Amino acid sequence: MKILTLSIRQPWAGWLFNQPPFPRKDIENRTWSTKYRGWLAIHASKTRDDDNAACFLDFVNDRLEPPFNLVNGGHDFVDLPQCTITGAIIGFIHLDAIGKGHASPWAMPRQHHWQFSQPHLLKLPIPVPGAMCLYYTTIHDDLIPEPIITDLLQLPPIPHFPVMDLRNLPSAICPLQS
């Protein structure tokens, strides 16, 4: 089955799937928006973003109620198992809305706030290449959790998201953002 996929650098991708006691990242900050709402596969990029993530943890922690105890300068938070996988789909998540000015502690100013719910972390990651923006990935139906596959099978095809190879496009172009 083809499913729309979003590549996110680690540890940001893994934080979408956090379980208590760790706070779950419910917002992805993007400079662009899309009209699409529904299930996405989350691909953990090969490239990590540990330096920015460590700085951002302090910003988020000041806004969490109650603040999270960042042990070891936040390294325990960055090194959660789901945050160490790269170059693979690590789970599925539902894109509910996109807006600006969201109250989430994860929301950054002047960004589009992609609001996620219903995270499903895979037991085993699916190694696939990543791409810019939204792109289709073909995943065997047996690897997609039951509630998600049922929803996907009931949806009509999405005509405004062509299957295309985005690897050769300039990084500033996101043809699928309409």
C-alpha positions in Angstrom: 0.0 0.0 0.0 1.2 3.5 -0.8 1.1 5.9 2.2 2.1 9.5 2.5 5.4 9.8 4.4 7.1 12.7 6.2 10.8 12.6 7.0 11.9 14.1 10.3 15.3 14.3 11.8 16.1 12.5 15.0 15.5 12.9 17.9 12.4 15.0 16.7 10.8 12.0 15.0 11.2 9.7 18.0 9.6 12.2 20.3 6.3 12.0 18.4 6.1 8.5 19.9 7.1 9.2 23.5 5.3 7.3 26.3 5.0 8.5 29.9 7.0 9.5 31.9 8.4 11.3 28.8 6.3 14.1 27.3 5.1 13.3 23.8 5.8 15.9 21.0 2.4 16.7 19.6 3.5 19.3 17.1 5.9 19.3 14.1 7.1 22.7 13.1 7.3 23.3 9.4 7.8 26.3 7.1 5.1 25.0 4.8 1.6 23.7 5.0 -0.5 21.1 3.2 -4.2 20.5 2.7 -3.8 16.8 3.5 -5.2 15.4 6.8 -5.0 11.8 7.8 -2.5 9.1 8.4 1.2 9.6 7.7 4.2 7.3 8.0 7.0 8.9 9.9 10.4 8.4 8.5 13.4 9.1 10.7 16.0 10.8 8.5 19.6 9.6 8.3 20.7 13.0 9.4 20.4 13.8 13.1 19.8 17.2 14.7 21.1 16.6 18.3 22.6 20.1 18.8 19.4 22.0 18.0 17.3 19.4 19.8 19.4 19.7 23.1 18.9 23.5 23.0 15.2 23.2 22.3 14.7 20.9 25.2 15.3 23.8 27.6 12.8 25.9 25.7 10.2 23.2 25.8 10.8 22.2 29.4 10.2 25.8 30.6 6.7 25.6 29.0 5.8 22.1 30.2 3.3 21.7 33.1 4.9 20.4 35.3 8.4 20.7 34.0 10.1 17.4 33.1 13.2 16.4 34.9 15.9 16.5 32.2 18.4 14.0 33.6 21.9 14.2 32.4 21.4 17.5 30.5 18.6 15.9 28.5 20.7 13.1 27.0 18.4 10.4 28.4 15.6 12.1 26.5 17.6 12.3 23.3 18.7 8.7 23.6 15.3 7.0 24.0 15.2 3.8 21.9 12.8 5.3 19.3 15.2 8.3 18.9 18.2 6.3 17.9 16.8 4.8 14.7 17.7 6.6 11.4 17.0 5.9 7.7 13.7 4.1 8.4 10.0 4.5 9.0 9.5 4.2 12.7 5.8 4.6 13.0 2.5 6.0 11.9 0.7 9.1 13.2 -2.5 11.0 12.3 -2.2 14.6 11.0 -5.3 16.3 12.5 -4.7 20.0 11.7 -2.2 22.6 10.7 -2.2 26.1 12.0 -0.2 28.8 13.6 -0.1 30.1 17.2 -0.7 26.7 18.8 -0.4 26.6 22.6 1.7 23.4 22.6 5.1 23.8 24.3 6.6 22.2 21.2 5.2 25.0 18.9 7.8 27.4 17.5 6.9 31.0 16.5 6.4 31.8 12.8 6.0 28.2 11.9 3.1 26.0 10.6 2.2 23.7 13.5 1.3 20.2 12.3 -0.9 18.8 15.0 -0.6 15.0 15.5 -2.5 12.3 17.4 -2.8 8.6 17.7 0.9 7.6 17.4 1.7 4.0 16.5 5.4 3.1 17.0 6.5 0.1 15.0 8.1 -2.7 16.8 10.6 -3.0 14.0 11.6 0.0 11.8 11.2 -0.3 8.0 14.4 0.8 6.2 13.5 3.1 3.3 15.1 6.2 1.7 13.7 9.5 2.8 12.8 12.6 0.8 11.8 16.2 1.1 8.2 17.3 1.8 5.5 14.7 1.7 6.1 11.7 -0.5 4.6 8.2 -1.1 6.2 5.1 0.4 5.1 1.6 -0.5 4.7 -0.5 2.6 3.4 -4.0 2.7 -0.1 -4.1 4.3 1.1 -6.6 7.0 3.4 -4.0 8.4 0.7 -1.3 8.9 -1.2 -1.6 12.2 -4.8 -2.8 11.9 -6.7 0.5 12.8 -4.6 2.4 10.3 -4.9 0.0 7.4 -8.7 -0.1 7.9 -8.9 3.7 7.7 -6.6 3.9 4.7 -8.5 1.3 2.8 -11.7 3.3 3.2 -10.2 6.5 1.9 -10.4 7.5 -1.8 -7.1 8.1 -3.6 -5.5 11.5 -3.0 -5.2 13.0 -6.5 -3.2 16.1 -5.6 -0.3 14.1 -4.3 1.5 12.7 -7.3 3.9 9.9 -6.8 7.2 11.5 -7.8 10.9 11.3 -7.1 11.8 14.4 -5.0 15.5 13.6 -4.6 16.6 15.7 -7.5 14.6 18.8 -6.7 16.2 21.8 -5.1 15.6 21.7 -1.3 13.6 25.0 -1.3 10.9 23.5 -3.6 8.0 21.5 -2.1 5.7 20.7 -5.0 3.3 18.8 -2.7 2.4 21.6 -0.4 -0.9 22.7 -2.0 
